[in-house]
Amino acid sequence: MPKSVHSERHRMIAAALASQRRAKGLSQAEVARALGRHQPFVANIESGERRVDLVELMDIAKIIDLDVVALVRDLQGSTD
């Protein structure tokens, strides 16, 4: 089993976060500020360099208005 940081599902999470952030017209710096973090934190998640845990995912999703349940459903449909 490959490490999850390199899995297709992890890439799907990172892509969904980046796509939804952009769709909401938010910069990485704005999301980071709302989280009380620095911009590289968000950049590293979106690039796949850093794994996002469930609590972080929920916090980010709230800021960018991402439907986490729908994302999980998409992930469940992935075979990786």
N, C-alpha and C positions, 0 to 999 in steps of 0.2 A: 504494500500500500504506500503510495507516495505521500510525502509530507504535505499537509493541507495548505501550507503557504504557497505551494506550487500547483495546487489542484485547480481544476476548472471551476469548481464551486467557489473557491476563494477569489478567483479572477472575476467571477460573476458578481460577487459581493462588492468588490472594489469598483467595478465598472458601474454597478447600479448606484453606488454612493456618488461617484463622480458625475454621472449623467444627471441624477436628480438634483444635485447641488447646482450644476450649471443651468438646468431647466428652471430653477428657482431664482436664477440671477445672482447667486451668492458666490463670493470668492472663497478660496481656501482660508484666507486670513479671517474673513468674517465668521466662518463656521468655527474656526479655531478659537476666536475671541469669545464666541457664545459658549464654548466648552470650557473656557478658562485655560486654554492650551496655546501653544505656539503653532504657526502655520506649518512647519515641517511635520508635525504630528499628523495633520490631515493629508498632506502630500504623501507621506510614507504609507498611509493606509490605502489611498487611492492608487498608488503605484504598485501595491502588492508587497512592498518591502516590510510592512508591519502588519501583523494580524490584528484584527479588531475583535475584541471579546463581546459577549452578548450585551453587557451593560453599556459599553461604548457604542455599539451598534444602535441600541435603543435611543441613547442620548443624541447621536448624530441624526438618526431618522426623525426624531421629533423636530429638530432644527430645520431640516430640509424637507419635511413633510413626505417622508418615504413610508410606504406601507410595508412594514416588516413581515406581516403575515403573508402578503403576496410574494415577497422576496423568498421567504422560506418555501412556499409552494413551488416556486420556480426551481429552487435548489433541490427540492425533493425529486423533481422530474429529471434532474441531471444524473447521468450514469457515472460520472467521475467521483 
